[in-house]
Amino acid sequence: MHDRSLSRRTLLASATAVAGAAAVGASSAPALAATERPSDRDARLRALIGTMSLEAKVGQLFTAYFYGHSADNPDQNHVDSNLRELGVRTAAEVVAKYQLGGVIYFSGWAGNIRDPHQIADLTNGIQRASLALPARIPSLISIDQEHGANTRIGSPATQMPGAMAFGAGRSASDARTAGQIAGTELAALGILQNFAPVADVNVNPANPVINVRSFGSDPNAVGKLVAAQVQGYQRAGVVACAKHFPGHGDTGEDSHTQLPVITHTREEWNRIDAPPFRAAIAAGVDSIMTAHLQVPALDPSNDPATLSPTILTGVLRGEMGFEGVIVTDALNMRGVRTKYGDDRVPVLAIKAGVDQLLFPPNIGVAWNAVVDAVRSGELTEERIEQSVLRILRLKDKVGLLNGSPYVSHREVDRVVGARKHLSTADRIAERTTTLLVNKDEFLPLRRRQRKLLVVGANPVFPADDTRFALPALTSALDDLGFSTTEIVTGRAPDAATIDSAVAAAKGRDAVVVATDNVGATSTQRTLVARLVATGVPVIHVAVRNPYDIAQLSGVRASLATYCWTDVDLRAAARVIAGRVDPRGKLPVPVQRADDPARVLFPAGHGLTFDD
């Protein structure tokens, strides 16, 4: 055993092999691996694999969740959660017990994310635990930092617009720049795999799970932006991941809670769903995430794509030529658990062609099932080694196998939320804000129009449950010299709340009303109609879905921001004030509410102040 450990240390760079608390102050995020012929690299990595036990090889395939802000000293409530769900006390212990290849960070329920320095310390603790294992292979730490509606790390890290906003901006350069800035900040925190960008084409306005997380409804436009973000992330030394293959854009069901069925024909799939994934592969994407849904035109077995050899090995690898890492969507989702037990899902996923198993609901059950499948002969060790090799290629590419995996507080201070990054994010957001309606050129507001009432929905910020949309919009307007009164009416205002807002509109120069996912029976419609009836001009801001305007009438102006974070709302406020010209164009069509077969605003619609 001692000789085997020496062999591993020889195969890895010496900086990687040295673990210790002193490394917390080490230099910047891992650099890219030096240029090396692929055959020489693979020979080196195969030699490393040859020193590993079966258990270590299986562990490399898993990326698990955990509770707590610290790798070895979490709060007691997180200790209790870890014991209940993982059978260990800490993240370091789950890494050690299952010899994990990686972990994933979450905000909110998992308590992994508080602030950048804490994240850096957590990363260093995870890496110390990884390097204490016999294989001495650092963890590939991952996150879902799509930005926009799906954000895990909030301020002071730079907040970028979400995917559909980039679709409105229609700039591959902006998408690439945003990916590179976001990737640079993630790398400074030691997070070297980001499960972004979303490559789904949102052709269903009722899509409950993708929607504004998609760049839009045009496959080729989506493909260009997906490729640009892949390039941005990977230039920053972060593994990008196009998701959710073979396409989650045309479903009315959420795969977190059920198993959706995509009814596209093979021709429709080729025309609608496939182009962004082809673009990602052409751009050199490092990983692709599967979708927990059925696509009968691709595989009539009715297995979810995650468990389909026909879709993953046949289509993705065979037909599309993808050679990188295939990663599952989270294995705790109902979409992949409706037909098979948690012990069968990881085994079937590997047999289908998966390399990286993300977020198993019970890591012990899943890990032991794969080990047992190899020992029983259902899976070969050679098949496991194929996936380990692909994962080690990623780790090598981002510098984990040829440099220190640790990050420093100095680099965090230098990079995360850098002034230049924040300024660039503001300028990008200004180019995405979309003006849908502007009757009689009501916007921008004139100098005499200073007294505003701000009302409406108030969604909590992604990744920051202490901040809300409406105060952020109000503050942005105040900063521009307006005199504002704010009333939070929410997503389902009752009659008394609506009456209060209507009374407050008296004497105002305009009312700014924020809406969030307005449906046919939503009382947000009643709120807007009552405000319009006062005769005070109403400026509508859709802070999530651009489809809201189809449910409203009589507003003097309407803006779509595609999300409700600071960067989006500041841009909307600057448009209202006339500080910037709106330049966004709808990346999706908006159908009429009374006749969905007819289009109210086509994709590409967007007014400017010159119109």
LUMLUMVEX-444964 format. One record per residue (C-alpha): x, y, z; residue number from 1. Coordinates in steps of 0.25 Angstrom, whole numbers, m for minus. Layout:
REM residues N
x, y, z, num
X, Y, Z, NUM
...
This chain:
REM residues 611
x, y, z, num
0, 0, 0, 1
11, 9, 3, 2
18, 7, m10, 3
5, 9, m18, 4
3, 23, m11, 5
17, 27, m15, 6
14, 23, m29, 7
2, 32, m29, 8
10, 44, m23, 9
20, 42, m34, 10
9, 42, m45, 11
3, 55, m39, 12
10, 68, m39, 13
17, 70, m25, 14
9, 83, m22, 15
m4, 75, m23, 16
1, 64, m14, 17
4, 73, m3, 18
m8, 75, 6, 19
m8, 84, 18, 20
m15, 96, 25, 21
m4, 105, 20, 22
m9, 104, 6, 23
m21, 112, 9, 24
m12, 124, 6, 25
m7, 118, m7, 26
m7, 126, m20, 27
m18, 127, m30, 28
m28, 117, m36, 29
m22, 105, m44, 30
m16, 108, m57, 31
m19, 101, m70, 32
m10, 88, m72, 33
2, 90, m80, 34
1, 86, m95, 35
3, 71, m97, 36
0, 61, m107, 37
m13, 55, m104, 38
m7, 41, m106, 39
4, 44, m95, 40
m6, 51, m86, 41
m15, 38, m87, 42
m3, 29, m84, 43
0, 37, m72, 44
m15, 37, m67, 45
m16, 22, m70, 46
m4, 19, m62, 47
m11, 27, m50, 48
m23, 19, m52, 49
m15, 7, m51, 50
m11, 10, m37, 51
m26, 12, m32, 52
m34, 2, m25, 53
m48, m1, m30, 54
m54, 7, m19, 55
m46, 19, m23, 56
m50, 18, m38, 57
m65, 17, m35, 58
m63, 29, m25, 59
m58, 37, m37, 60
m71, 36, m44, 61
m79, 42, m33, 62
m82, 57, m30, 63
m90, 58, m17, 64
m97, 68, m9, 65
m95, 71, 6, 66
m99, 81, 16, 67
m91, 92, 23, 68
m82, 104, 20, 69
m70, 97, 25, 70
m63, 84, 20, 71
m60, 79, 34, 72
m67, 89, 44, 73
m82, 91, 40, 74
m93, 96, 49, 75
m100, 86, 57, 76
m113, 86, 49, 77
m104, 83, 36, 78
m97, 72, 44, 79
m111, 66, 47, 80
m115, 67, 33, 81
m102, 60, 28, 82
m104, 49, 38, 83
m118, 47, 34, 84
m116, 47, 19, 85
m101, 43, 16, 86
m98, 35, 29, 87
m86, 44, 32, 88
m84, 57, 40, 89
m77, 66, 30, 90
m74, 68, 15, 91
m59, 64, 18, 92
m65, 51, 23, 93
m74, 48, 11, 94
m62, 51, 2, 95
m54, 41, 10, 96
m64, 30, 11, 97
m68, 29, m3, 98
m54, 34, m9, 99
m63, 44, m17, 100
m58, 50, m30, 101
m66, 63, m27, 102
m76, 71, m20, 103
m86, 81, m23, 104
m89, 94, m16, 105
m103, 99, m13, 106
m108, 112, m6, 107
m121, 112, 2, 108
m125, 98, 7, 109
m111, 92, 7, 110
m104, 104, 14, 111
m91, 103, 6, 112
m91, 118, 1, 113
m90, 130, 10, 114
m79, 139, 4, 115
m67, 138, m5, 116
m56, 136, 6, 117
m65, 125, 13, 118
m66, 118, m1, 119
m51, 118, m3, 120
m49, 112, 11, 121
m59, 102, 8, 122
m52, 98, m5, 123
m39, 97, 2, 124
m45, 88, 12, 125
m51, 79, 2, 126
m38, 78, m6, 127
m30, 75, 7, 128
m40, 63, 9, 129
m38, 59, m5, 130
m23, 59, m5, 131
m23, 51, 8, 132
m29, 39, 1, 133
m20, 28, m5, 134
m22, 33, m19, 135
m18, 47, m15, 136
m27, 53, m27, 137
m33, 66, m24, 138
m48, 68, m25, 139
m55, 75, m37, 140
m64, 84, m30, 141
m77, 88, m37, 142
m89, 98, m37, 143
m101, 102, m44, 144
m97, 117, m47, 145
m106, 119, m59, 146
m108, 134, m55, 147
m122, 140, m56, 148
m133, 132, m50, 149
m124, 120, m46, 150
m112, 127, m38, 151
m105, 120, m26, 152
m95, 131, m23, 153
m100, 145, m21, 154
m94, 158, m18, 155
m83, 162, m16, 156
m80, 153, m28, 157
m83, 159, m41, 158
m98, 156, m45, 159
m100, 154, m60, 160
m113, 154, m67, 161
m119, 141, m70, 162
m120, 133, m83, 163
m132, 139, m89, 164
m127, 153, m86, 165
m115, 149, m95, 166
m125, 144, m105, 167
m131, 158, m105, 168
m117, 164, m106, 169
m114, 155, m118, 170
m99, 158, m116, 171
m90, 145, m116, 172
m79, 155, m111, 173
m86, 159, m99, 174
m90, 144, m96, 175
m75, 140, m97, 176
m70, 152, m89, 177
m81, 149, m78, 178
m76, 134, m78, 179
m62, 138, m77, 180
m64, 147, m65, 181
m73, 138, m58, 182
m63, 126, m60, 183
m52, 135, m55, 184
m59, 138, m42, 185
m63, 123, m40, 186
m49, 119, m43, 187
m44, 128, m32, 188
m53, 121, m22, 189
m48, 107, m27, 190
m61, 104, m34, 191
m56, 98, m47, 192
m69, 92, m53, 193
m81, 100, m56, 194
m94, 93, m60, 195
m97, 104, m71, 196
m101, 108, m81, 197
m115, 103, m84, 198
m116, 98, m98, 199
m131, 96, m98, 200
m139, 103, m108, 201
m151, 109, m101, 202
m163, 107, m111, 203
m173, 105, m100, 204
m177, 117, m93, 205
m183, 109, m82, 206
m170, 101, m79, 207
m170, 101, m64, 208
m155, 98, m62, 209
m147, 104, m74, 210
m154, 116, m79, 211
m145, 129, m77, 212
m133, 119, m74, 213
m133, 117, m89, 214
m127, 127, m99, 215
m139, 126, m107, 216
m148, 119, m117, 217
m139, 120, m130, 218
m130, 108, m130, 219
m119, 114, m138, 220
m119, 127, m130, 221
m119, 119, m117, 222
m107, 110, m123, 223
m98, 123, m125, 224
m100, 128, m111, 225
m98, 114, m105, 226
m85, 113, m113, 227
m81, 127, m108, 228
m83, 124, m93, 229
m76, 110, m95, 230
m64, 118, m100, 231
m65, 128, m89, 232
m65, 118, m78, 233
m54, 109, m83, 234
m45, 121, m86, 235
m46, 124, m72, 236
m42, 110, m68, 237
m55, 105, m64, 238
m62, 92, m69, 239
m75, 97, m77, 240
m87, 87, m78, 241
m98, 89, m89, 242
m111, 84, m83, 243
m121, 77, m84, 244
m119, 66, m95, 245
m126, 63, m104, 246
m134, 76, m101, 247
m144, 80, m90, 248
m150, 92, m97, 249
m163, 87, m101, 250
m170, 81, m89, 251
m181, 86, m80, 252
m176, 77, m69, 253
m164, 78, m59, 254
m155, 67, m58, 255
m152, 70, m44, 256
m166, 64, m41, 257
m170, 55, m52, 258
m165, 49, m65, 259
m168, 58, m77, 260
m170, 53, m91, 261
m164, 60, m103, 262
m173, 57, m115, 263
m165, 63, m126, 264
m162, 55, m138, 265
m148, 51, m141, 266
m148, 62, m152, 267
m154, 72, m142, 268
m143, 68, m132, 269
m132, 70, m142, 270
m138, 84, m146, 271
m141, 89, m132, 272
m134, 82, m121, 273
m121, 77, m127, 274
m115, 90, m133, 275
m110, 96, m119, 276
m104, 83, m115, 277
m97, 82, m128, 278
m92, 96, m127, 279
m87, 93, m113, 280
m79, 81, m118, 281
m73, 89, m129, 282
m69, 99, m119, 283
m62, 88, m111, 284
m71, 87, m99, 285
m65, 79, m88, 286
m78, 72, m83, 287
m92, 70, m86, 288
m103, 68, m76, 289
m115, 58, m79, 290
m129, 61, m77, 291
m139, 52, m69, 292
m150, 51, m80, 293
m155, 42, m91, 294
m153, 44, m106, 295
m160, 33, m113, 296
m155, 37, m126, 297
m141, 35, m122, 298
m143, 23, m113, 299
m157, 16, m113, 300
m153, 8, m100, 301
m159, 19, m91, 302
m147, 20, m82, 303
m142, 34, m79, 304
m131, 39, m87, 305
m122, 38, m75, 306
m123, 23, m75, 307
m124, 21, m91, 308
m112, 15, m98, 309
m119, 18, m111, 310
m119, 33, m108, 311
m106, 35, m100, 312
m97, 25, m107, 313
m104, 24, m120, 314
m108, 38, m123, 315
m99, 47, m114, 316
m86, 39, m116, 317
m89, 32, m129, 318
m96, 41, m137, 319
m92, 55, m132, 320
m78, 51, m128, 321
m77, 56, m114, 322
m65, 51, m107, 323
m65, 58, m94, 324
m72, 55, m81, 325
m87, 52, m80, 326
m92, 56, m67, 327
m106, 52, m62, 328
m116, 63, m57, 329
m118, 61, m42, 330
m122, 47, m39, 331
m131, 51, m28, 332
m141, 56, m38, 333
m154, 49, m40, 334
m152, 48, m55, 335
m141, 38, m54, 336
m147, 30, m42, 337
m161, 27, m47, 338
m157, 13, m53, 339
m145, 9, m45, 340
m140, 9, m31, 341
m129, 17, m26, 342
m119, 5, m26, 343
m122, 2, m41, 344
m122, 17, m47, 345
m107, 19, m46, 346
m104, 5, m51, 347
m113, 7, m63, 348
m108, 21, m65, 349
m93, 16, m67, 350
m98, 5, m76, 351
m105, 16, m84, 352
m92, 23, m86, 353
m92, 33, m74, 354
m78, 37, m68, 355
m82, 46, m56, 356
m93, 43, m46, 357
m99, 55, m40, 358
m106, 57, m27, 359
m111, 43, m24, 360
m122, 43, m14, 361
m114, 33, m5, 362
m99, 33, m8, 363
m97, 20, 0, 364
m108, 12, m8, 365
m103, 18, m21, 366
m88, 16, m19, 367
m90, 2, m13, 368
m99, m2, m25, 369
m88, 2, m35, 370
m77, m6, m27, 371
m86, m18, m26, 372
m90, m17, m41, 373
m75, m18, m45, 374
m72, m29, m35, 375
m84, m37, m40, 376
m80, m35, m55, 377
m92, m26, m59, 378
m82, m15, m61, 379
m67, m17, m65, 380
m56, m10, m58, 381
m51, m6, m72, 382
m65, 1, m74, 383
m63, 9, m61, 384
m48, 12, m65, 385
m54, 19, m78, 386
m62, 29, m70, 387
m51, 31, m60, 388
m41, 34, m71, 389
m51, 45, m77, 390
m53, 51, m63, 391
m38, 51, m61, 392
m36, 58, m74, 393
m45, 69, m69, 394
m37, 70, m56, 395
m24, 70, m63, 396
m29, 81, m73, 397
m33, 91, m62, 398
m20, 89, m55, 399
m24, 80, m43, 400
m14, 69, m46, 401
m2, 78, m49, 402
m3, 89, m39, 403
m9, 93, m26, 404
m24, 91, m24, 405
m25, 102, m13, 406
m29, 116, m15, 407
m25, 129, m7, 408
m33, 140, m1, 409
m24, 150, m8, 410
m29, 145, m21, 411
m43, 145, m17, 412
m42, 159, m13, 413
m35, 163, m26, 414
m45, 155, m35, 415
m59, 153, m29, 416
m68, 165, m31, 417
m57, 173, m38, 418
m61, 187, m41, 419
m58, 185, m56, 420
m67, 172, m56, 421
m78, 179, m49, 422
m78, 191, m59, 423
m78, 181, m71, 424
m90, 174, m65, 425
m98, 187, m65, 426
m94, 190, m79, 427
m98, 176, m84, 428
m111, 177, m76, 429
m115, 190, m83, 430
m113, 184, m96, 431
m123, 173, m93, 432
m135, 181, m87, 433
m147, 180, m97, 434
m157, 191, m99, 435
m170, 184, m103, 436
m180, 195, m103, 437
m178, 210, m103, 438
m191, 217, m106, 439
m190, 232, m110, 440
m175, 231, m107, 441
m178, 231, m92, 442
m164, 226, m89, 443
m154, 232, m85, 444
m160, 239, m74, 445
m159, 254, m75, 446
m152, 263, m64, 447
m165, 267, m59, 448
m170, 253, m57, 449
m163, 250, m44, 450
m174, 245, m34, 451
m175, 230, m36, 452
m183, 219, m29, 453
m176, 205, m30, 454
m185, 193, m28, 455
m185, 179, m31, 456
m179, 165, m30, 457
m167, 164, m21, 458
m159, 151, m23, 459
m148, 148, m14, 460
m134, 149, m21, 461
m128, 137, m26, 462
m117, 132, m16, 463
m120, 143, m6, 464
m133, 141, 2, 465
m131, 155, 9, 466
m133, 163, m3, 467
m146, 165, m12, 468
m149, 170, m26, 469
m158, 182, m23, 470
m149, 189, m13, 471
m137, 187, m23, 472
m145, 194, m34, 473
m150, 205, m25, 474
m136, 208, m20, 475
m131, 208, m34, 476
m141, 218, m38, 477
m138, 227, m25, 478
m124, 227, m29, 479
m128, 233, m43, 480
m135, 245, m36, 481
m149, 240, m35, 482
m158, 241, m23, 483
m164, 228, m21, 484
m174, 221, m12, 485
m174, 206, m11, 486
m186, 196, m8, 487
m183, 181, m9, 488
m195, 175, m15, 489
m189, 161, m18, 490
m192, 151, m28, 491
m207, 149, m23, 492
m212, 162, m18, 493
m225, 162, m11, 494
m236, 172, m13, 495
m232, 180, m1, 496
m217, 181, m6, 497
m222, 185, m19, 498
m231, 196, m13, 499
m219, 201, m6, 500
m210, 202, m18, 501
m221, 209, m26, 502
m223, 219, m15, 503
m208, 222, m14, 504
m207, 224, m29, 505
m215, 238, m28, 506
m206, 250, m31, 507
m195, 241, m36, 508
m188, 244, m50, 509
m187, 229, m53, 510
m189, 216, m47, 511
m178, 205, m49, 512
m184, 191, m47, 513
m175, 179, m47, 514
m182, 166, m51, 515
m177, 151, m49, 516
m183, 140, m57, 517
m197, 146, m60, 518
m207, 135, m63, 519
m221, 136, m68, 520
m227, 135, m54, 521
m216, 144, m47, 522
m221, 155, m39, 523
m209, 163, m44, 524
m217, 165, m56, 525
m228, 171, m48, 526
m217, 180, m41, 527
m212, 185, m54, 528
m226, 188, m60, 529
m231, 195, m47, 530
m218, 204, m48, 531
m220, 207, m63, 532
m234, 211, m60, 533
m229, 222, m50, 534
m224, 230, m62, 535
m210, 230, m57, 536
m200, 225, m67, 537
m196, 211, m64, 538
m182, 206, m67, 539
m181, 191, m67, 540
m169, 183, m64, 541
m169, 168, m66, 542
m158, 163, m56, 543
m158, 149, m61, 544
m166, 144, m73, 545
m167, 153, m85, 546
m181, 146, m88, 547
m188, 154, m77, 548
m191, 166, m86, 549
m201, 156, m93, 550
m210, 156, m81, 551
m210, 171, m79, 552
m216, 183, m86, 553
m216, 198, m86, 554
m202, 200, m80, 555
m195, 212, m86, 556
m181, 205, m87, 557
m176, 191, m84, 558
m162, 185, m82, 559
m157, 171, m81, 560
m145, 169, m72, 561
m145, 154, m72, 562
m140, 153, m58, 563
m141, 161, m45, 564
m127, 163, m39, 565
m120, 176, m37, 566
m113, 176, m51, 567
m126, 174, m58, 568
m135, 184, m50, 569
m124, 195, m50, 570
m124, 194, m66, 571
m139, 195, m66, 572
m139, 207, m57, 573
m129, 214, m66, 574
m138, 211, m78, 575
m150, 217, m71, 576
m141, 230, m68, 577
m136, 231, m82, 578
m121, 229, m77, 579
m120, 217, m88, 580
m128, 213, m100, 581
m134, 200, m100, 582
m128, 190, m110, 583
m133, 177, m106, 584
m141, 169, m116, 585
m151, 158, m112, 586
m144, 144, m113, 587
m157, 137, m113, 588
m171, 140, m119, 589
m182, 145, m109, 590
m195, 139, m113, 591
m209, 146, m111, 592
m216, 141, m98, 593
m229, 140, m105, 594
m224, 133, m117, 595
m211, 126, m114, 596
m210, 122, m129, 597
m208, 137, m132, 598
m196, 144, m129, 599
m196, 157, m121, 600
m182, 161, m122, 601
m173, 153, m131, 602
m159, 148, m128, 603
m150, 160, m131, 604
m160, 171, m127, 605
m154, 182, m118, 606
m155, 197, m118, 607
m145, 207, m117, 608
m147, 222, m113, 609
m144, 225, m128, 610
m156, 217, m133, 611
